Amino acid sequence: QVQLVESGGGLVQPGGSLRLSCVASGFTFSSYYMRWFRQAPGAERELVASITPNFGITDYADSVKARFTVSRDNTKNTVYLQMNSLKPEDTAVYYCNAWDSGWTNYWGQGTQANVSS
């Protein structure tokens, strides 16, 4: 049974930080691209960050570059998203995604991040 379980969301003031985690099970984690998406109210889901399975090459949306860092630990089947210098526009539900570069996509249930003073 495939599972992706996110955690680490919450309420933080502008300029603050959050660290999201996503623990995977039920598939070969080290073979999958891992991605973080987010969806704000009334908006489409957008890709925020991704990391390749083998060499850990990362990529980011322009809106989060230099503020967010994606990483993975294949020994723990876990992917992380470190979010710094948070802005109110970062408020969204953040989803973990596993993709095999083909037709297979797995999704987590999401974790809410609220940035507000």
C-alpha positions as CSV (number, residue, x, y, z in Angstrom):
1,Q,0.0,0.0,0.0
2,V,1.5,3.3,-1.1
3,Q,1.5,6.1,1.4
4,L,2.9,9.6,1.4
5,V,2.5,11.3,4.8
6,E,3.3,15.0,5.1
7,S,3.9,16.9,8.3
8,G,5.4,20.2,9.5
9,G,2.8,22.7,8.4
10,G,1.4,25.3,10.7
11,L,1.1,29.0,11.3
12,V,4.1,31.3,11.1
13,Q,4.7,35.0,10.9
14,P,6.1,36.6,7.7
15,G,9.8,36.2,7.6
16,G,9.6,32.9,9.5
17,S,10.5,29.4,8.6
18,L,8.8,26.0,8.4
19,R,10.2,22.6,7.5
20,L,7.9,20.1,5.8
21,S,8.6,16.4,5.8
22,C,7.1,13.6,3.7
23,V,7.6,10.0,4.6
24,A,7.0,7.5,1.9
25,S,6.2,3.8,2.0
26,G,4.9,1.1,-0.3
27,F,7.2,1.8,-3.3
28,T,10.9,2.1,-4.2
29,F,11.4,5.6,-3.0
30,S,15.0,5.9,-4.3
31,S,13.8,5.4,-7.8
32,Y,11.2,8.2,-7.9
33,Y,11.4,11.9,-8.5
34,M,10.0,13.7,-5.4
35,R,8.2,16.9,-5.8
36,W,6.4,19.5,-3.7
37,F,3.3,21.2,-5.0
38,R,1.1,23.8,-3.3
39,Q,-2.4,25.0,-3.8
40,A,-3.7,28.2,-2.5
41,P,-7.5,28.9,-2.1
42,G,-9.0,29.6,-5.5
43,A,-5.8,28.8,-7.3
44,E,-4.5,25.9,-9.3
45,R,-2.0,23.5,-7.9
46,E,1.5,24.6,-8.7
47,L,4.9,22.8,-8.7
48,V,7.2,24.4,-6.1
49,A,10.3,22.2,-6.0
50,S,11.6,18.9,-7.3
51,I,14.5,16.6,-6.6
52,T,15.8,13.8,-8.8
53,P,16.1,10.2,-7.5
54,N,19.8,9.5,-7.9
55,F,21.9,12.6,-7.8
56,G,19.5,14.8,-5.9
57,I,19.4,17.5,-8.6
58,T,17.0,20.2,-7.5
59,D,14.7,22.6,-9.3
60,Y,12.5,25.4,-8.0
61,A,9.7,27.7,-9.1
62,D,10.9,31.2,-9.6
63,S,8.7,32.4,-6.7
64,V,10.5,30.3,-4.1
65,K,14.1,30.3,-5.4
66,A,16.7,31.2,-2.8
67,R,14.1,30.8,0.0
68,F,13.1,27.1,-0.2
69,T,15.3,24.1,-0.2
70,V,14.2,20.6,-1.1
71,S,16.2,17.6,0.0
72,R,15.8,13.8,0.4
73,D,17.1,11.0,2.6
74,N,16.8,7.8,0.7
75,T,17.7,5.8,3.8
76,K,14.7,7.2,5.6
77,N,12.3,7.3,2.5
78,T,11.8,11.0,3.4
79,V,11.8,14.2,1.4
80,Y,12.0,17.6,3.0
81,L,11.1,21.2,2.1
82,Q,12.8,23.8,4.1
83,M,10.9,27.1,3.7
84,N,12.6,30.3,4.9
85,S,11.7,34.0,4.6
86,L,8.1,33.0,4.3
87,K,5.6,35.5,2.8
88,P,1.8,35.7,3.1
89,E,1.6,34.5,-0.5
90,D,3.2,31.2,0.5
91,T,0.1,30.3,2.4
92,A,-1.3,27.1,0.8
93,V,-1.8,23.4,1.3
94,Y,1.5,21.7,0.4
95,Y,1.4,18.3,-1.2
96,C,4.2,15.7,-1.6
97,N,4.3,13.9,-4.9
98,A,6.3,10.9,-6.1
99,W,6.7,10.5,-9.9
100,D,8.4,7.7,-11.8
101,S,9.0,10.0,-14.8
102,G,6.3,8.1,-16.6
103,W,2.7,7.5,-15.9
104,T,2.8,6.8,-12.1
105,N,2.1,9.6,-9.6
106,Y,1.5,9.2,-5.9
107,W,0.1,12.0,-3.7
108,G,0.1,12.8,-0.1
109,Q,-2.9,14.2,1.7
110,G,-1.4,17.7,2.1
111,T,-0.3,19.9,5.0
112,Q,-1.5,23.4,5.6
113,A,1.0,26.3,5.9
114,N,-0.3,29.7,6.9
115,V,1.9,32.8,6.8
116,S,0.3,35.6,8.7
117,S,1.0,38.3,11.3
